[in-house]
Amino acid sequence: MTEIKLLINEKEIPLNPIMSTILTKINLGFMEALKNLPDDKKTITIEIKL
């Protein structure tokens, strides 16, 4: 099962199932457009620093 977490300033922000699904699908769709990624992805980390 896919698990996604949103952390802001090291604090986890709860996501409802719809937001969790949306964020997961957006990011997995983005990954499909990239080249040279491993086929056996187990974790993906995206970090945004503002």
CNS distance restraints for C-alpha pairs under 8 A (distance, minus, plus):
assign (resid   2 and name CA) (resid  24 and name CA) 7.92 0.50 0.50
assign (resid   4 and name CA) (resid  20 and name CA) 6.33 0.50 0.50
assign (resid   4 and name CA) (resid  23 and name CA) 7.91 0.50 0.50
assign (resid   4 and name CA) (resid  24 and name CA) 6.85 0.50 0.50
assign (resid   5 and name CA) (resid  12 and name CA) 6.90 0.50 0.50
assign (resid   5 and name CA) (resid  13 and name CA) 7.45 0.50 0.50
assign (resid   5 and name CA) (resid  14 and name CA) 7.70 0.50 0.50
assign (resid   5 and name CA) (resid  15 and name CA) 7.63 0.50 0.50
assign (resid   6 and name CA) (resid  12 and name CA) 5.71 0.50 0.50
assign (resid   6 and name CA) (resid  13 and name CA) 5.43 0.50 0.50
assign (resid   6 and name CA) (resid  14 and name CA) 7.22 0.50 0.50
assign (resid   6 and name CA) (resid  15 and name CA) 7.48 0.50 0.50
assign (resid   7 and name CA) (resid  11 and name CA) 5.11 0.50 0.50
assign (resid   7 and name CA) (resid  12 and name CA) 4.26 0.50 0.50
assign (resid   7 and name CA) (resid  13 and name CA) 5.74 0.50 0.50
assign (resid   8 and name CA) (resid  12 and name CA) 6.46 0.50 0.50
assign (resid   8 and name CA) (resid  13 and name CA) 7.00 0.50 0.50
assign (resid  15 and name CA) (resid  19 and name CA) 5.88 0.50 0.50
assign (resid  15 and name CA) (resid  20 and name CA) 5.79 0.50 0.50
assign (resid  16 and name CA) (resid  20 and name CA) 6.17 0.50 0.50
assign (resid  17 and name CA) (resid  21 and name CA) 6.11 0.50 0.50
assign (resid  18 and name CA) (resid  22 and name CA) 6.18 0.50 0.50
assign (resid  19 and name CA) (resid  23 and name CA) 6.07 0.50 0.50
assign (resid  20 and name CA) (resid  24 and name CA) 6.10 0.50 0.50
assign (resid  21 and name CA) (resid  25 and name CA) 6.09 0.50 0.50
assign (resid  22 and name CA) (resid  26 and name CA) 6.07 0.50 0.50
assign (resid  23 and name CA) (resid  27 and name CA) 6.19 0.50 0.50
assign (resid  24 and name CA) (resid  28 and name CA) 6.09 0.50 0.50
assign (resid  25 and name CA) (resid  29 and name CA) 5.87 0.50 0.50
assign (resid  26 and name CA) (resid  30 and name CA) 6.21 0.50 0.50
assign (resid  27 and name CA) (resid  31 and name CA) 6.27 0.50 0.50
assign (resid  28 and name CA) (resid  32 and name CA) 6.45 0.50 0.50
assign (resid  29 and name CA) (resid  33 and name CA) 7.06 0.50 0.50
assign (resid  30 and name CA) (resid  34 and name CA) 7.15 0.50 0.50
